[in-house]
Amino acid sequence: MRRLFPRRESTTELREYESFDAALRDSDSYEDPRLVAVVKEKTTRYRESLNQKTPISTRQLVQNLFVLSYVEPHRSLNVLEIGGACGASYFETELMLPGRIRHWAIVETPAMAAAGASDARLSFHSTIASATSKLESRDLAIAQGALQYAGDPLKTLADLCTLGLSYIYVTRTAVADTEVPIFTKQVTEIAAHGPGRLPNAPEGSSSQPMTLVSFEALTRALPSNYELLFKFEEGEERTVLVGARHITIRDVGFLARLGN
């Protein structure tokens, strides 16, 4: 699970860059081996902790289960997840909705994909082409806390739509009140990444480049053959100082369906 944009209020100050590549050159990125190791270990422990008595404890999990129950409810699903880390969402679904998943293919950075543990219904890939080759049908794409870390979130979403996926679910995506993309980076504690807590987690921080666009621009990137079914407001607004500008940011999501 990716760590979202920090939730501290107006005291947060972020540097603005002229491009995503410039922000990337000044960041550790999600290839940071310290971050990958923490996410892998946390996911292993989280998977082992899941059992039939695990409570549904977060709004995000409730929303995810709603979407996974809503999409093609009469048959098992083939799922493409962009930025699924080491598979925590798949393991939750397997527990909460047993038999719901036929195959779940995760697209990640090469380092994170190599850290994932595949099984009969779960696979890890460093390209979308490789991931989609594992799916017998293209039922659902999930981009959970991922689009803002793409160099161009609008193109990434538009490219995803060209794959002919029946549904596209975007969630935990930071958007800003901006007319043009904003390029910045987040700095978070390494221990904050991944599901749950990790005893004796390494100290230190890691940074990742981000591209912030507006929610309106994001939904406009959906082609006309996709119908917007649901919009999700997923967090309170917060104000940050990016360069010399105060920017209002919030977390959002949506579910869209491919038309006939």
N, C-alpha and C positions, 0 to 999 in steps of 0.2 A: 504494500500500500504506500502510495506516495504521500509525503508530508505536504499539506496544502500551504498556501501563502500564509504567513504569520498573522495571527488574529489580534495582535496588540494594536492599540488605537492610534491616535494622531501623533504619538511620540515616535512611531516607526518612520525611519528615513531610509530611502533606497536610492541607489545611484541609477541614473538613466543613461542608456547607451544609444549610439546611433544606429545599431543593428543588432539582430539576434547573434550573429557571429561574433561581434565585439563582446557581447555579454558572455558568450560561451568561452571565449579566450580568457576571460577573467573569472571563470568558475571552475569548480571541481567536476561538475556534471554528475549524472546518475551512473557514470562508470567508476565513480570513486570506490575503490576496493573496500574501504572501511565501511561505507554505507551498504554495499552489497552483502558483506559478511554479517552485518547486524540484521538486515532484512531476512536473510536466509535462516539465521538462528532463531529469530523471533517467529517466523512462519512455521518452522519445525515444532517449536514449543506450543504455538497456538493450535496447530493441527492436533497435537497429542492431547491438548486440554479439552478439545471439543467432545461432547458426549450428548446423549439424548436429553439431558436435563439442562443443557446450555440455554440460558435465557436470551430472548431477543431484547437487547439492552440499548440499542442506539437507533436514532431516527433513520440513519443511513441504511442500516440493515433492513429495517421495515420497508423502506422505499425500494431497495434492491429486490427483496422477496416479492413485493407487489409486482414489479416489472417482470420478473422471471416467471411469475404465475400467470400474468396477463398475456404474455406472448405465446401464441400457438399452444393453448392450454391442453389440447387433446393428444399431444405427442411429445416425445423427448426432443431436446433442443441441441443444435450445433451452434456453439458460441465462439465468436472471435473477440478477444479482449485485448485492447491496446493499453499497454502499460500496466499489466496485471501483477507486476513484481513476482513473488514466488508462489502465487496461487491462493492467497487467503480467501478471496471471494468464492472461488471454486469449492474450497473445502467447506465453507459455510453453507453453500447451496446444496452440496451433497448431504450434509447433515439435516438441514431444515426442509429440503424438498427432495427426498430420496427418489432416485429414478428419473429425475427431471432432465438430467444432462446426458446426452449421447456422446458428445465430445466438446471439450473446452480447449481452445488453442490460444495461447498467450503470446503476444508480440512484445518483446522487451529489448533493451540494449544487449549487445552480445554478452557482456559480463553478467548481467542479471539473468538472461536466458540460460546461460551455462550453469548458474547456481540453482535453477529450478529442478525439482524432482518429478519427472514425468511418471504417469501410470497409464492404465488402459484407456482412460477417458480424459486425460490431461496431457498436453504437450506444450513445449516452450520453443519459441522461434525468434530469430533476429530480423526476419523480413515478413511482411504481410503475405507475399506470394507463398512462402513456405507454410505459413499458418493456415491459409485458406485451402491449401492442398490436402489438409487433414480433415476437412469438413465435408460430409456427404451432402449437406444442404446448407445454404447460407441464411440461417434463421435470424440471428441477432448479433449485432456488434455492440460492444461496451467500451466506452472511453471514460474511465473512472479516475479523475484527478490527473489527466494526461494531456489534454489539448493545450493547456497554457504552457506546457514545457516543450511544445513543438515550435520549430522555427517560424512556421506560418500556420496557426490554428485553423484559419478559414480554408486554406488549400488542403490541409490534412483532412478536415471534415468533408470537403467536396470530393476529394479522392476516395475517401471511404464510401461515399454514396455511389460511386461508379462500380462498386463490386456487386451490386444487386442484392444487398442484404435486405431481408424482409422488414427488419426493425433496426433502428439505431438508437441506442440509449447513451446519452451523455450525462455525466454526473460529476459532482465535486469539481466544478470548473470555475476558476476565478475569472471574473469579468470586471471591466472598469467603465466609468462614465467618460468615454473618450471617443472622439471621431476618427482618430488614426491609431494604429497599433503603438503600444508603449513597450519598449524593450528594457528589461531590468533583470535583476537576479534576486533570489531569496537566499537567506542564510539561516540555517536551522541546526539544532543540535543533532548529531549523528544518532544518538539514542532515541530521538523522536520518530524516526522512520520505522515502518513496519508495524504489524499488529501487536498490541499489548505492550508489556514491559519486559525488559531483559536485565536480570540481576548482573551487576558488575559490568554494565554496558560501557564501552569506551567513551572517554570524554572527548570533547572537541566538536567543532562545527563543520558543516559542509555547505557548499553553495551550488545552486543550479540556475541556469538562465531561464527567463520567462518572457513570453509575449502576451500582453494583455490587450484584449479587444472588447468591444461592447457586446452585450447579450443580443442586441438587435442585429449587429453584424454577423454574429454566430448563426442565428436562426436564418438570416438571409442567405447564408452559404448553402443551406439545404436546397437542392434542385426542386423544381416544380412538381416532380413526380413523387415527392415525399410529403406526407401529411403530418403536421405537428399535432400530436394527440394530447400530450401533457407537458406543462412547464412546471419545474420545481424550483422554489426558492429555498436554498439549503443552508443559509447562514445569515447572520446580521451584517448590515453594512459596516464597514470600517474605513476610516480616512487615513491615508498614508502620504508622506511627502516623497514624491519621486522627482529627483532633480530639484527644480525650483517650483514644482506644481503640487498642489494638494489634489489627490485623486481618491474618489470614492470607489471602493471595491466590495464585491459580494460574491458568494458562491452560488452557482445555479446548475440546473440540469434540464433535460427534456427527453421525451420519447417520441420518435417519429416513425411512421409506417410507410413503406413503399406502396404506391397505388398500382392499379391494374394498367 
